[in-house]
Amino acid sequence: MRSGGTAHDGAAHDAVADDTGCHILHVDMDAFYASVEVRDRPELASRPVIVGGLSGRSVVLSATYQARAFGVRSAMPMSRARRLCPQATVIPPRHRIYSAVSKEVMAIFRAVTPLVEPLSLDEAFLDVSGAIRLFGSPAEIGQQIRRQVAQQQQITCSVGVATSKFLAKLASVHCKPDGLLVIPARGVLEFLHPLPVSALWGVGDKTRQVLSRLGLRTVGDIAGTPLDALERDLGKAVAAHLYGLANGRDERAVASSVREKSVGSEETFDADISDPVLIRRELLRLSRRTARALRSGGLAARTISIKLRKADFTTITRSRTLPEATSETQQIYGTACALYAASGLSGQTRLRLVGVRAAGLVPAAAAATQLTLEGRGAAWREAESALDKIAGRFGPDAIRPATLVEERRVGPESRDQGR
C-alpha cells in the first residue's frame, strides 16, 4: 500500500484503494512494440530487445524492460542504444502488426464504454462512469481490461484510475509495468505534492529551469506559491495551468469523438540522396501509405504537404489545398511531386529525409467527388479498393507499382505517423 491510500496491483493479492469517484482510466500498453515482438518470438522472453531501424541514423521505437535496465529509452539514437546494451536483439518495426493489435485492444476498451479517447496506438483514456453498474467499480473494470488484454493479445498493460485524466496518466506511469494504481479522491494532494515539477504536463526544460530559479522543485512547492507570484515569471496562462494541476484540478473530459488532424509517413535515408528519380520513388511509396491509411480510416484529405530535410538538417515544407478531398494514391502522389518540383531544390541538393502528409480530414462518405469525363476517378477508386483488400490479406507489399518492385537503392527507416 502506497502513501495516500494508493495501491500497486502487480500481483493478484494486492489491496486496491478506495476508487469512489475515480471514473477516469488511463490504459497504457507496456513496451508495446517490443512486447508484440517478444510475443511472436517467445525465445526472446526475458532478454533485452530493442525495436527500431537498423541503420546508423535510426532511433529506438520501443525497448523491453530488460533493455531499459541498461539505460535504453525510446527516441534514443540506435547507435547509443547498442553501445549501452550490445547484447540486445534489435528488430525492425512491423507497423502493420502493431496497428492490428492496437485495433483489437481498442475494441476491448469500447466493449466497456463508448467514451474512449485514444492518444496513440498503445494508450487511451476511458470514462467508465456509465459502466460501473454493469461491470463493477473502476478498479475492477481496470483489472478486467488487464486480464482481457493479456488473454487475447498475450501482452501486458498498466492502468491508472483517478478522478481526472492528468492524475490517471500519472497513476499508470507509476505502476508500470503490468500494474494497476488507484489515486483516491481523498489522497490526490498527498500523492501529487511530493512529485518533482517535471511530473506536471507542460513542464519542459525551460519551464523547469525557471521554476528551479524560483526554488520550486516539487509539485507541492508550486501549489503553495501564490498565483500572482507565478504569473510574474511564467505568464498568466502557464501559471494558471500549472497551479491548477498542482492543486489536483483538471476539468478536461474524455473526448471520444476526437478526430485525426492529419495522416502521413516520412522516411530517413541511410545515405543522403539527390537523385530526383529516387526521391520521387520514395514520394510514391509514402503517398501509397498515406492513401491507404486514409482509406482504412474512412477519411479523405483536402490538403497535401511534403517535408524535405536537407543534409544540413534544414527542413522545407510545402503544402497545397485541393479543390476536393481525396484518398486516392495517384492524386496524393501527383500533388507531392508537384510540390517537390516547386520547392526550388536543384538536382544537386542532397536530402536525408522526405515525408508526405494529408490534412484537412473529412469523412470519405461526405467528400465531394468530381468524376472526369472518362470516369477515370471511379476506376481508380475501384482499383485501389481491390488493392486494399489484397494488402489486408497478404501484406502491404503483396502488390505494388512496378517502379517500387525493383531493388531499392536506398535504405530508409520508415516511420508511419499519424493520427
JOMO-V485653 format. One line per field, one symbol per residue. ss: DSSP state (H for helix, E for strand, - for the rest). psi: psi as a letter, one per 20 degrees, with the letter a starting at -180 (. if undefined). A space follows every 50 residues. Layout:
ss=???
psi=???
This chain:
ss=--HHH-EE---------------EEEEEE--HHHHHHHHH-HHH----EE EE------EEEEE-HHHH--------EHHHHHHH----EEE---HHHHHH HHHHHHHHHHHH---EEEEE--EEEEE----HHHH--HHHHHHHHHHHHH HHH---EEEEEE--HHHHHHHHHH-----EEE--HHHHHHHH---EHHH- ----HHHHHHHHH----EHHHHH---HHHHHHHH-HHHHHHHHHHH---- -----------EEEEEEEEEEEE--HHHHHHHHHHHHHHHHHHHHH--EE EEEEEEEEEE----EEEEEEEEEEEE--HHHHHHHHHHHHH--------- EEEEEEEEEEEEEHHH---------HHHHHHHHHHHHHHHHHHH------ -HHH--------EEEEEE-
psi=prqjjrppliqhiqqprojpimjpqoppqolfghhgghgimhiipjqppp prqirhjrrphqqrhhhhhjjpqqjqphhhhhhhmhiqpppqqnhhghgg gghhghhggiigqimpnphahjqqqpojhiighhiarghhgggggggggg ghikrrrqpppairgghhggghgijqqlrpppoqhijghhgghiqqhiip pinagghhgghghijoirhhgghjpphhhhhhhiqgggghghggghjjpo jpqpnijpqphrprqqppqhqqqiohghghghhgghhgggghhghhjkrq qhppqqpoprhjjpppqqqppqhqqqjpghhggggghghghjijpriipp qiqqqpqpalqqphhipqpoqrhikhghggggghgghhgghhhiqhjhpr qhiihqppjqmqoqopqa.
